[in-house]
């Protein structure tokens, strides 16, 4: 595709490193525009956003180190120096969620999951919006590429600077980046047009969008991994990739939570994460 967007000062600047921040910006701006719905105070909202983003970035890099630790034995600092690629979404998502809970505890000095969920519903929607840009960045970079295919929509990578392995350059590959980008676009559309309005109208409980997205993404990622052609790492067995094992675990846990709590019984009052139950 187009891994290098431009050159400046004799140094290349990757398309990936531009699209990913644009994704973060798009998600944050959308979240900011929804203040009237989730009721978070603007100052505390920005604190939460920065905390979650920091947790996501740290988790994504840490996950890559855990999965590909063999590549960093000789030079561990290489993981920090390279920021164009080398992220594990599942780890970033988990660390972002934990960072959000940590921020809530620090701000309110107590753990109140019901107060967290109204904002979390909107945060995962912002995440889906931002992830669309992220996967388009992967497409430009050539990372997260698919395996060879004879389907007419196969994509051929030829740029020497792309992340596709040399044996697969010039070979039609599954556009797995577009598969996931489309899946995230569909998730964002359903959340924005159906689930969130239904939650505001009292049709769905707070947390339905949050847990529903996690369940949906578990299936989306598991299926997408079946078409991946890059190094997926090994965990427990070579049958499933680490991301597929994580997707299975997530689907089971979130599925149980949704089954236990239901989706149609609304909480008796809107509980803001930041204002101790007062909008």
BAFI-3210 file (N, C-alpha, C; in Angstrom, 3 decimals, decimal comma, padded with zeros to 6 digits):
// residues 279
n [1|2|3|4|5|6|7|8|9|10|11|12|13|14|15|16|17|18|19|20|21|22|23|24|25|26|27|28|29|30|31|32|33|34|35|36|37|38|39|40|41|42|43|44|45|46|47|48|49|50|51|52|53|54|55|56|57|58|59|60|61|62|63|64|65|66|67|68|69|70|71|72|73|74|75|76|77|78|79|80|81|82|83|84|85|86|87|88|89|90|91|92|93|94|95|96|97|98|99|100|101|102|103|104|105|106|107|108|109|110|111|112|113|114|115|116|117|118|119|120|121|122|123|124|125|126|127|128|129|130|131|132|133|134|135|136|137|138|139|140|141|142|143|144|145|146|147|148|149|150|151|152|153|154|155|156|157|158|159|160|161|162|163|164|165|166|167|168|169|170|171|172|173|174|175|176|177|178|179|180|181|182|183|184|185|186|187|188|189|190|191|192|193|194|195|196|197|198|199|200|201|202|203|204|205|206|207|208|209|210|211|212|213|214|215|216|217|218|219|220|221|222|223|224|225|226|227|228|229|230|231|232|233|234|235|236|237|238|239|240|241|242|243|244|245|246|247|248|249|250|251|252|253|254|255|256|257|258|259|260|261|262|263|264|265|266|267|268|269|270|271|272|273|274|275|276|277|278|279]
n.u [000,835|000,773|003,074|004,799|004,098|005,141|008,317|010,536|013,074|014,889|013,981|011,684|008,122|005,584|002,493|000,802|001,441|000,181|-002,534|-003,416|-003,251|-005,195|-007,425|-007,671|-008,223|-010,652|-012,355|-012,222|-013,226|-015,844|-016,737|-016,554|-018,532|-020,781|-021,428|-023,818|-025,356|-024,037|-023,355|-020,967|-018,719|-016,945|-014,143|-013,363|-013,921|-011,936|-009,699|-010,230|-010,172|-007,471|-006,249|-007,267|-006,349|-003,581|-003,322|-004,185|-002,201|000,118|-000,630|-000,969|001,657|002,978|001,646|002,509|005,209|005,040|003,914|005,734|008,255|010,654|011,875|012,997|014,944|017,732|017,807|016,027|015,117|014,378|011,675|010,575|011,656|010,532|007,630|005,861|004,744|003,783|001,822|-000,625|-003,913|-005,867|-004,586|-004,150|-006,813|-007,741|-006,025|-006,778|-009,442|-009,033|-007,564|-009,538|-011,298|-009,523|-009,162|-011,714|-011,900|-009,885|-010,858|-013,425|-012,889|-013,911|-015,247|-017,433|-019,156|-021,609|-021,658|-019,671|-020,409|-022,344|-020,709|-018,789|-020,227|-020,301|-017,618|-016,664|-017,915|-016,671|-014,185|-014,613|-015,023|-012,501|-010,895|-011,432|-009,939|-007,457|-007,179|-007,200|-004,800|-003,157|-003,576|-002,329|000,277|000,795|000,919|-000,566|-001,601|-003,380|-003,696|-002,633|-004,925|-007,452|-009,588|-011,461|-011,175|-008,713|-005,717|-002,728|000,528|003,326|005,209|008,492|008,934|006,837|005,231|004,702|005,718|008,535|008,200|005,465|004,923|003,570|001,711|-001,729|-003,598|-005,757|-007,723|-007,494|-007,323|-009,228|-011,478|-011,758|-011,960|-014,376|-016,051|-015,798|-016,890|-019,515|-020,182|-019,966|-022,010|-024,343|-024,251|-024,423|-026,792|-028,745|-028,333|-027,334|-029,285|-031,477|-030,741|-030,780|-033,487|-034,455|-034,788|-032,696|-030,295|-027,794|-024,478|-024,982|-024,173|-021,405|-020,640|-021,832|-020,400|-017,839|-018,379|-019,199|-016,856|-015,129|-016,006|-015,706|-012,918|-011,929|-012,838|-011,613|-008,947|-008,677|-008,104|-005,714|-002,322|000,099|002,738|001,410|002,110|002,468|000,509|-000,313|-001,233|-000,544|-002,851|-004,771|-004,397|-002,754|-004,483|-006,901|-007,325|-007,611|-009,914|-011,783|-011,801|-012,677|-015,218|-016,573|-016,520|-017,759|-020,144|-021,330|-021,651|-023,494|-025,637|-026,229|-026,854|-028,692|-030,251|-032,337|-033,412|-033,449|-031,251|-032,342|-031,786|-029,945|-026,525|-023,709|-020,279|-018,618|-019,884|-020,944|-023,443|-025,105|-026,377]
n.v [-001,197|002,025|002,780|004,877|008,140|010,733|012,434|014,083|016,242|014,347|012,033|009,289|009,427|007,607|006,486|005,087|006,109|008,510|008,072|006,573|008,378|010,165|008,565|008,277|010,969|011,368|009,628|010,767|013,369|012,750|011,569|013,730|015,320|014,080|014,768|015,735|013,512|011,359|012,662|013,285|015,423|017,974|018,508|016,286|014,347|014,720|014,042|011,331|010,426|010,834|009,149|006,617|006,418|006,444|004,071|002,276|002,584|001,787|-000,835|-001,988|-001,983|-003,481|-005,908|-006,680|-007,078|-009,257|-011,259|-011,395|-011,796|-013,079|-011,726|-009,551|-010,167|-009,761|-006,999|-005,229|-002,560|-001,945|-002,280|000,011|002,033|001,709|002,853|002,811|000,369|-002,716|-003,453|-004,783|-005,257|-006,369|-006,438|-003,715|-002,821|-004,111|-002,982|-000,326|-000,411|-001,188|001,018|002,963|002,109|002,422|005,159|005,977|004,965|006,467|009,026|009,048|007,682|005,229|002,055|001,746|000,115|000,518|003,241|003,620|002,448|003,982|005,917|004,248|002,926|004,840|005,209|002,810|002,999|005,241|004,067|002,108|003,784|005,064|002,841|002,119|003,909|003,099|000,490|001,083|002,379|000,184|-001,170|000,560|000,356|-002,318|-004,153|-006,696|-008,250|-010,361|-013,889|-015,677|-015,518|-016,486|-015,001|-012,409|-009,909|-009,793|-008,251|-006,807|-006,341|-004,408|-002,514|-001,956|-001,009|-001,786|-003,820|-006,413|-009,771|-010,742|-013,090|-012,965|-010,645|-009,162|-011,095|-011,944|-011,106|-011,748|-008,971|-008,340|-006,201|-004,436|-006,016|-005,977|-003,234|-002,670|-004,231|-002,858|-000,398|-001,169|-001,924|000,561|001,964|000,526|000,821|003,621|004,271|002,512|001,066|002,943|005,108|003,527|002,901|005,430|005,863|004,105|001,486|-000,326|-001,558|000,351|-000,225|-002,169|-001,506|-001,428|-004,068|-005,498|-004,656|-005,686|-008,438|-008,700|-007,835|-009,846|-012,087|-011,000|-010,561|-013,157|-014,514|-012,943|-013,526|-015,994|-015,538|-014,272|-013,706|-013,025|-013,278|-014,813|-015,519|-017,833|-019,527|-021,620|-023,565|-024,412|-024,296|-022,279|-018,733|-016,331|-014,087|-015,244|-017,057|-015,186|-013,918|-015,997|-016,396|-013,831|-013,733|-015,753|-014,828|-012,253|-012,992|-014,489|-012,477|-010,757|-012,515|-012,962|-010,387|-009,339|-007,280|-005,528|-004,461|-001,505|000,603|002,243|004,991|007,512|007,152|008,897|008,537|010,391|012,222|011,238|009,973|012,064|013,886]
n.w [000,000|001,088|002,926|003,781|004,406|004,046|003,586|005,767|006,644|005,876|007,029|007,134|007,465|008,762|007,345|008,993|011,543|011,433|010,834|013,047|015,363|014,341|014,498|017,300|017,862|016,479|017,897|020,484|020,052|019,268|021,631|023,352|022,257|023,143|025,714|026,843|026,989|028,422|030,739|032,124|033,881|032,166|032,831|034,381|032,513|030,542|032,031|032,475|029,814|029,022|030,864|030,186|027,526|027,963|029,431|027,459|025,451|026,848|027,532|024,976|023,920|025,884|025,619|023,065|023,576|025,326|023,681|021,559|022,706|022,217|020,154|021,340|023,116|022,761|022,451|024,330|024,437|021,908|021,528|022,606|021,055|018,511|017,205|015,158|014,488|016,128|018,237|020,435|020,277|022,042|024,557|024,898|025,017|027,349|029,310|029,011|029,921|032,602|033,426|033,259|035,315|037,445|037,413|038,093|040,690|041,948|041,630|042,852|045,119|045,679|044,660|042,128|040,007|038,670|038,378|036,612|034,215|032,575|031,280|030,186|028,205|026,191|025,786|024,593|022,189|021,087|020,920|018,935|016,739|016,545|016,070|013,490|011,928|012,852|011,803|009,097|009,011|009,516|007,134|005,291|006,221|005,957|007,946|010,094|008,075|005,663|004,804|001,813|-000,954|-003,350|-003,906|-005,546|-004,357|-003,204|-001,924|-003,136|-002,025|-002,664|-002,041|-000,945|001,626|003,206|005,787|005,115|004,768|002,775|001,059|000,587|-000,728|-003,602|-003,870|-003,927|-001,080|001,717|002,630|005,545|007,251|006,258|006,608|009,401|009,844|008,564|010,172|012,612|011,872|011,437|014,052|015,377|014,078|014,828|017,611|017,905|016,570|017,494|020,060|022,039|021,852|022,642|025,240|026,453|026,289|028,084|027,340|027,298|029,686|031,431|030,454|028,616|026,000|026,425|027,392|025,347|023,081|023,681|023,595|020,925|019,582|020,333|018,858|016,289|016,150|016,559|014,257|012,279|012,729|011,577|008,956|008,893|007,906|008,921|011,434|014,161|016,698|019,491|021,834|024,408|022,454|018,990|017,547|017,970|017,832|020,058|020,219|019,502|021,599|023,644|022,721|022,943|025,730|026,546|025,319|026,707|029,410|029,199|027,998|030,056|031,968|030,670|030,451|033,121|034,133|032,345|029,765|029,512|031,825|033,289|035,238|038,265|038,271|036,498|036,688|037,069|036,290|037,428|039,057|041,403|041,173|040,537|037,853]
ca.u [000,000|001,481|003,550|005,442|003,232|005,991|009,669|010,843|014,392|015,589|013,404|010,341|007,026|004,676|001,059|000,233|001,626|-000,720|-003,923|-003,765|-003,657|-006,460|-008,461|-007,850|-008,855|-012,051|-013,083|-012,289|-014,144|-017,207|-017,065|-016,764|-019,804|-021,887|-021,491|-025,200|-025,979|-023,464|-023,415|-019,700|-018,217|-015,883|-012,787|-013,111|-013,946|-010,616|-008,798|-010,501|-009,722|-006,015|-005,883|-007,590|-005,431|-002,268|-003,403|-004,261|-000,894|001,020|-001,052|-000,702|003,082|003,303|001,146|003,402|006,430|004,746|003,684|006,919|009,390|011,897|012,493|013,562|015,902|019,024|017,684|014,682|014,715|013,863|010,219|010,218|012,082|009,689|006,249|004,999|004,041|004,095|000,782|-001,593|-005,141|-006,552|-003,909|-004,440|-008,206|-007,838|-005,371|-007,598|-010,583|-008,532|-007,204|-010,785|-011,745|-008,591|-009,464|-012,955|-011,599|-009,094|-011,675|-014,536|-012,378|-014,649|-015,481|-018,859|-019,281|-022,796|-021,351|-018,716|-020,998|-022,921|-019,660|-018,139|-021,027|-019,887|-016,185|-016,434|-018,351|-015,549|-013,123|-014,936|-014,771|-011,064|-010,266|-011,577|-008,746|-006,301|-007,062|-006,794|-003,364|-002,539|-003,629|-001,280|001,574|000,966|000,909|-001,847|-002,089|-004,031|-002,999|-002,926|-006,298|-007,795|-010,794|-011,208|-010,865|-007,391|-004,881|-001,324|001,478|004,588|006,152|009,554|008,919|005,684|005,545|004,399|006,907|008,983|007,580|004,054|004,796|003,183|000,731|-003,028|-003,824|-007,026|-007,625|-007,993|-007,450|-010,523|-012,508|-011,985|-012,429|-015,805|-016,718|-015,854|-017,846|-020,835|-020,397|-020,209|-023,326|-025,386|-024,207|-024,876|-028,160|-029,711|-028,146|-027,261|-030,619|-032,328|-030,352|-031,307|-034,946|-034,812|-035,022|-031,565|-029,576|-026,447|-023,503|-025,318|-023,275|-020,049|-020,464|-022,211|-019,271|-016,782|-018,793|-019,164|-015,478|-014,526|-016,326|-015,102|-011,473|-011,677|-013,031|-010,590|-007,669|-008,653|-007,640|-004,455|-001,168|001,333|003,106|000,387|002,593|001,993|000,106|-000,966|-001,149|-000,483|-004,150|-005,350|-003,439|-003,014|-005,671|-008,090|-007,525|-008,137|-011,287|-012,606|-011,941|-013,509|-016,599|-017,164|-016,718|-018,749|-021,415|-021,894|-022,081|-024,728|-026,699|-026,579|-027,437|-029,727|-029,997|-033,538|-033,817|-032,649|-030,988|-033,392|-031,425|-028,696|-025,415|-022,510|-019,019|-017,840|-020,621|-021,523|-024,836|-025,877|-026,046]
ca.v [000,000|003,313|002,829|006,150|009,229|011,805|012,535|015,411|016,235|013,118|010,915|008,916|009,510|006,544|006,751|004,482|006,993|009,650|007,611|006,140|009,551|010,688|007,722|008,715|012,287|011,209|009,041|011,723|014,445|012,221|011,395|015,077|015,830|013,359|015,126|015,919|012,202|010,540|013,449|013,477|016,793|018,074|018,404|014,900|013,552|014,774|013,244|009,927|010,132|010,719|007,964|005,428|006,368|006,040|002,644|001,539|002,598|000,943|-002,228|-002,464|-002,260|-004,574|-007,136|-007,050|-007,611|-010,585|-012,213|-011,501|-011,523|-013,628|-010,744|-008,446|-010,670|-009,113|-005,540|-004,939|-001,178|-001,810|-002,188|001,389|002,909|001,549|003,186|002,720|-000,904|-003,435|-003,243|-005,870|-004,534|-006,922|-005,972|-002,294|-002,671|-004,511|-001,978|000,874|-000,625|-001,150|002,404|003,670|001,763|003,027|006,594|006,126|004,753|007,593|010,249|008,907|006,962|003,993|001,269|001,720|-000,252|001,103|004,620|003,584|001,908|004,958|006,508|003,162|002,679|005,793|005,030|001,733|003,498|006,048|003,117|001,524|004,824|005,228|001,617|002,128|004,597|002,276|-000,610|001,666|002,565|-001,139|-001,458|001,344|-000,149|-003,713|-005,040|-007,379|-008,637|-011,647|-014,973|-015,679|-015,825|-016,403|-014,197|-011,247|-008,707|-009,888|-007,052|-007,104|-005,386|-004,438|-001,509|-002,579|-000,519|-002,295|-004,851|-007,756|-010,591|-010,758|-014,143|-012,673|-009,445|-009,501|-012,188|-011,473|-011,469|-011,312|-007,629|-008,503|-004,869|-003,905|-006,822|-005,497|-001,846|-002,738|-004,733|-001,783|000,586|-001,724|-001,827|001,961|002,333|-000,084|001,434|005,009|004,397|001,603|000,714|004,118|005,718|002,646|003,046|006,711|005,761|003,148|000,161|-001,180|-001,186|000,874|-001,308|-003,052|-001,178|-001,793|-005,512|-005,971|-004,434|-006,644|-009,735|-008,610|-007,781|-011,171|-012,894|-010,364|-010,789|-014,585|-014,841|-012,263|-014,219|-017,158|-015,107|-013,562|-014,390|-012,599|-014,082|-014,631|-015,931|-019,135|-019,542|-022,871|-024,533|-023,727|-024,346|-020,945|-017,667|-015,678|-013,231|-016,092|-017,519|-014,043|-013,710|-017,051|-016,079|-012,641|-014,068|-016,540|-013,977|-011,210|-013,668|-014,818|-011,221|-010,312|-013,464|-012,776|-009,079|-008,974|-006,051|-004,692|-003,878|-000,298|001,053|003,184|006,378|007,702|007,311|009,366|008,059|011,451|013,144|010,521|009,662|013,244|014,304]
ca.w [000,000|001,127|004,315|004,090|003,968|003,521|004,121|006,288|007,270|005,543|007,776|006,682|008,437|008,354|007,260|010,199|012,693|011,255|010,897|014,408|016,156|013,829|015,071|018,680|017,846|016,071|019,015|021,585|019,684|019,336|023,047|023,908|021,753|023,781|027,136|027,301|027,166|029,492|031,963|032,815|033,909|031,146|033,364|034,754|031,288|029,913|032,857|032,183|028,455|029,014|031,638|029,388|026,394|028,471|029,731|026,203|024,797|027,625|027,401|023,622|023,798|026,790|025,013|021,962|024,181|025,870|022,587|020,697|023,586|021,670|019,266|022,104|024,102|022,549|022,540|024,848|024,196|020,543|021,611|022,917|019,970|017,330|017,532|013,979|014,564|017,358|019,242|020,590|020,602|023,198|025,767|025,029|025,444|028,751|030,147|028,972|030,812|033,975|033,720|033,504|036,661|038,392|037,471|038,854|042,114|042,441|041,655|043,796|046,285|045,920|043,457|041,820|038,597|038,035|038,033|035,503|032,989|031,640|030,464|029,455|026,999|025,169|025,524|023,625|020,885|020,614|020,570|017,626|015,731|016,401|015,555|012,028|011,434|013,172|010,844|007,823|009,157|009,323|005,703|004,639|006,675|005,548|009,112|010,331|006,747|005,549|004,111|000,365|-001,339|-004,776|-004,018|-006,404|-003,583|-002,609|-002,044|-003,403|-001,467|-003,406|-001,542|-000,138|003,005|003,956|006,774|004,600|004,579|001,376|000,233|000,317|-001,551|-004,964|-003,812|-003,410|000,316|002,318|003,232|006,911|007,861|005,841|007,255|010,763|009,765|008,257|011,368|013,601|011,377|011,711|015,496|015,712|013,555|015,656|018,930|017,844|016,057|018,118|021,468|022,912|021,982|023,425|026,641|026,935|026,377|029,120|026,782|027,668|030,900|031,284|030,343|027,502|024,890|026,835|027,358|024,021|022,159|023,992|023,070|019,463|019,095|020,548|017,682|015,117|016,151|016,393|012,847|011,502|012,891|010,687|007,641|009,031|007,342|009,576|012,588|015,181|017,999|019,972|023,239|024,781|021,355|017,692|016,876|018,067|018,103|021,351|020,124|019,493|022,969|024,382|022,258|023,545|027,152|026,661|024,952|027,791|030,583|028,911|027,775|031,370|032,588|030,028|030,789|034,536|034,436|031,397|029,024|029,395|033,104|033,472|036,598|038,680|038,008|035,764|037,618|036,371|036,829|038,003|039,924|042,547|040,945|040,176|036,506]
c.u [000,872|002,037|004,165|004,589|004,043|007,369|009,883|012,176|015,172|015,067|012,007|009,324|005,897|003,224|000,350|000,292|000,805|-002,175|-004,330|-004,094|-004,952|-007,630|-008,746|-008,611|-010,331|-012,885|-013,273|-013,269|-015,591|-017,643|-017,346|-018,125|-021,009|-022,046|-022,922|-025,893|-025,376|-023,227|-022,114|-019,303|-017,019|-014,478|-012,440|-013,119|-012,577|-009,596|-008,970|-009,977|-008,214|-005,555|-006,122|-006,646|-004,045|-002,250|-003,444|-002,927|000,086|000,672|-000,760|000,752|003,505|002,841|002,023|004,695|006,206|004,615|004,952|008,210|010,711|012,629|013,200|014,562|017,227|018,959|016,279|014,205|014,175|012,349|009,785|010,563|011,151|008,227|005,324|004,171|004,351|003,109|-000,134|-002,883|-005,794|-005,922|-004,175|-005,854|-008,354|-007,221|-006,147|-008,796|-010,147|-008,143|-008,448|-011,340|-010,849|-008,859|-010,722|-012,689|-010,851|-009,955|-012,751|-014,138|-013,234|-014,966|-016,974|-019,046|-020,497|-022,551|-020,425|-019,400|-021,643|-021,882|-018,955|-018,906|-020,581|-018,408|-015,939|-016,918|-017,274|-014,389|-013,369|-014,674|-013,277|-010,382|-010,425|-010,334|-007,499|-006,101|-006,741|-005,301|-002,605|-002,504|-002,519|000,111|001,861|001,035|-000,477|-002,455|-002,675|-003,152|-003,371|-004,356|-006,452|-009,058|-010,486|-010,862|-009,517|-006,555|-003,423|-000,457|002,804|005,626|007,216|009,520|007,772|006,102|005,223|005,701|007,239|008,337|006,133|003,855|004,526|002,160|-000,603|-003,291|-005,213|-006,841|-008,185|-008,151|-008,804|-011,669|-012,824|-012,466|-013,927|-016,586|-016,841|-016,832|-019,270|-021,170|-020,728|-021,598|-024,438|-025,420|-024,813|-026,351|-029,193|-029,520|-028,141|-028,593|-031,570|-032,016|-030,899|-032,823|-035,398|-035,060|-033,936|-030,916|-028,266|-025,467|-023,791|-024,409|-021,855|-019,808|-020,818|-021,092|-018,155|-017,116|-018,712|-017,728|-014,767|-014,778|-015,670|-013,612|-011,152|-011,789|-011,954|-009,248|-007,551|-008,103|-006,299|-003,297|000,140|001,621|002,129|000,873|001,994|001,666|-000,743|-000,882|-001,077|-001,820|-004,792|-004,249|-003,710|-004,257|-006,949|-008,376|-008,129|-009,590|-012,230|-012,866|-012,865|-014,967|-017,290|-017,497|-017,831|-020,121|-022,106|-022,422|-023,405|-025,896|-027,174|-027,330|-028,587|-029,419|-031,179|-033,987|-032,924|-032,429|-032,006|-033,047|-030,133|-027,582|-024,178|-021,274|-018,348|-018,576|-021,375|-023,014|-025,692|-025,475|-025,507]
c.v [001,250|003,526|004,167|007,282|010,371|011,710|013,957|015,337|014,971|011,889|010,589|009,042|008,603|007,009|006,235|005,441|008,273|009,205|007,196|007,331|010,191|009,871|008,083|010,045|012,186|010,650|010,018|012,854|013,977|012,079|012,734|015,642|015,178|013,690|015,217|014,591|011,414|011,327|013,653|014,946|016,894|017,881|016,962|013,985|013,551|013,992|011,766|009,540|009,923|009,478|006,694|005,302|005,924|004,552|001,802|001,466|001,688|-000,528|-002,798|-002,826|-003,440|-005,910|-007,610|-007,644|-009,024|-011,618|-012,452|-011,300|-012,040|-012,624|-009,630|-008,898|-009,928|-007,605|-005,170|-003,530|-000,954|-001,678|-000,746|002,318|002,859|001,761|003,116|001,440|-001,542|-003,159|-004,460|-005,252|-005,052|-006,447|-004,487|-002,044|-003,006|-003,465|-000,668|000,770|-000,532|000,269|003,236|003,387|002,409|004,520|006,836|005,978|005,950|008,845|010,179|008,236|005,750|003,331|001,161|001,380|000,343|002,560|004,684|003,272|002,946|005,607|005,446|002,819|003,587|005,636|003,921|002,130|004,376|005,161|002,508|002,526|004,974|004,035|001,488|002,767|003,747|001,149|-000,106|001,973|001,271|-001,505|-000,711|000,810|-001,552|-004,667|-005,667|-007,879|-010,055|-012,692|-014,950|-016,111|-015,758|-015,582|-012,921|-009,975|-008,804|-008,642|-007,476|-005,981|-005,527|-003,465|-002,173|-002,165|-001,078|-003,467|-006,262|-008,517|-010,714|-011,865|-013,853|-011,384|-009,835|-010,603|-011,630|-011,999|-011,023|-009,925|-007,642|-007,164|-004,248|-004,708|-006,241|-004,054|-001,807|-003,220|-003,670|-000,691|000,120|-001,624|-000,396|002,397|001,789|000,555|002,836|005,118|003,565|001,502|001,943|004,873|004,863|002,726|004,342|006,667|004,769|001,741|-000,815|-000,663|-000,499|-000,298|-002,249|-002,788|-001,634|-003,289|-006,088|-005,793|-005,436|-008,034|-009,747|-008,627|-009,113|-012,068|-012,329|-010,675|-012,260|-014,972|-014,196|-012,948|-015,437|-016,809|-014,381|-014,398|-013,950|-013,509|-013,802|-014,982|-017,270|-019,020|-020,777|-023,937|-023,763|-023,681|-022,967|-019,930|-017,080|-014,802|-014,056|-016,661|-016,396|-013,783|-014,740|-016,743|-014,883|-012,955|-014,837|-015,641|-012,952|-011,828|-014,025|-013,568|-010,743|-011,226|-013,245|-011,467|-008,709|-007,646|-005,085|-004,058|-002,678|000,005|002,127|004,640|006,410|007,953|007,707|008,842|009,126|012,258|012,445|010,326|010,839|013,721|015,732]
c.w [000,000|002,539|004,718|003,526|003,368|004,180|004,615|007,031|007,009|006,256|007,251|007,816|007,948|008,308|008,505|011,381|012,571|011,431|012,311|015,312|015,666|014,366|016,518|018,727|017,485|017,217|020,160|021,273|019,725|020,793|023,708|023,477|022,430|025,256|027,652|027,559|028,318|030,776|032,698|032,786|032,968|031,691|033,709|033,530|030,627|030,715|032,591|030,809|028,417|029,779|030,836|028,198|026,831|028,795|028,478|025,488|025,528|027,462|026,029|023,422|024,677|026,218|023,873|022,488|024,710|024,755|021,776|021,482|023,024|020,791|020,020|023,161|023,986|022,758|023,021|024,546|022,785|020,543|021,852|021,755|018,770|017,696|016,321|013,980|015,911|018,476|019,273|021,118|021,869|024,504|025,994|025,520|026,925|029,668|030,145|029,900|032,271|034,376|034,005|034,894|037,708|038,537|038,284|040,343|042,688|042,571|042,728|045,099|046,661|044,592|043,218|040,351|037,923|037,646|036,833|034,177|032,074|030,735|029,633|028,183|025,856|024,815|024,504|022,242|020,275|020,197|019,198|016,505|015,480|015,778|014,045|011,409|011,681|012,181|009,446|007,846|008,978|007,842|004,974|004,974|006,152|006,716|009,263|009,018|006,740|004,886|002,633|000,066|-002,854|-004,987|-004,805|-005,640|-002,863|-002,891|-002,216|-002,841|-002,209|-002,861|-000,669|001,327|003,829|004,838|006,317|004,373|003,097|000,544|-000,158|-000,476|-002,996|-005,046|-003,303|-002,000|000,757|002,920|004,657|007,624|007,507|006,443|008,631|010,766|009,476|009,473|012,443|013,169|011,637|013,190|015,896|015,267|014,450|017,038|018,911|017,482|016,825|019,630|022,373|022,988|022,796|024,906|027,221|027,110|027,442|028,617|027,189|028,940|030,538|031,299|029,199|026,310|025,199|026,719|025,990|023,015|022,418|023,459|021,552|018,947|019,304|019,348|016,426|015,042|015,941|014,918|011,980|011,567|011,966|009,313|007,701|008,496|007,940|010,769|013,719|016,571|018,395|021,455|023,483|023,688|020,044|016,964|016,835|018,372|019,490|021,321|020,099|020,875|023,816|024,008|022,868|025,013|027,348|026,371|026,072|028,983|030,334|028,661|029,084|032,060|031,991|030,375|032,226|034,776|033,524|030,721|029,047|030,704|033,402|034,951|036,986|038,413|037,203|036,773|036,835|037,065|037,686|039,069|041,042|042,410|040,581|038,791|036,479]
res [x|x|x|x|x|x|x|x|x|x|x|x|x|x|x|x|x|x|x|x|x|x|x|x|x|x|x|x|x|x|x|x|x|x|x|x|x|x|x|x|x|x|x|x|x|x|x|x|x|x|x|x|x|x|x|x|x|x|x|x|x|x|x|x|x|x|x|x|x|x|x|x|x|x|x|x|x|x|x|x|x|x|x|x|x|x|x|x|x|x|x|x|x|x|x|x|x|x|x|x|x|x|x|x|x|x|x|x|x|x|x|x|x|x|x|x|x|x|x|x|x|x|x|x|x|x|x|x|x|x|x|x|x|x|x|x|x|x|x|x|x|x|x|x|x|x|x|x|x|x|x|x|x|x|x|x|x|x|x|x|x|x|x|x|x|x|x|x|x|x|x|x|x|x|x|x|x|x|x|x|x|x|x|x|x|x|x|x|x|x|x|x|x|x|x|x|x|x|x|x|x|x|x|x|x|x|x|x|x|x|x|x|x|x|x|x|x|x|x|x|x|x|x|x|x|x|x|x|x|x|x|x|x|x|x|x|x|x|x|x|x|x|x|x|x|x|x|x|x|x|x|x|x|x|x|x|x|x|x|x|x|x|x|x|x|x|x|x|x|x|x|x|x|x|x|x|x|x|x]
***
